[in-house]
């Protein structure tokens, strides 16, 4: 069971790192062509919410591994 949780933790870490890379790419992509600043801000808010959810899942998995 613990090896399964450790694998999930590694995968969560990869997802979070990938998400940060995607966010940086998105920001560099839209920087020069922003037509609807409000839409971009809403997209980033949704993205941040999803990223926070990923952190919460990773935190819960870490607690399970330590138990």
Protein Blocks (a to p, Z undefined) as FASTA:
>chain_A
ZZmmmmmmmmmmmmmmmmmmmmmmmmmmmmmmcfblmlmmmmmmmmmmmmmmmmmmmmmm
mmmmmZZ
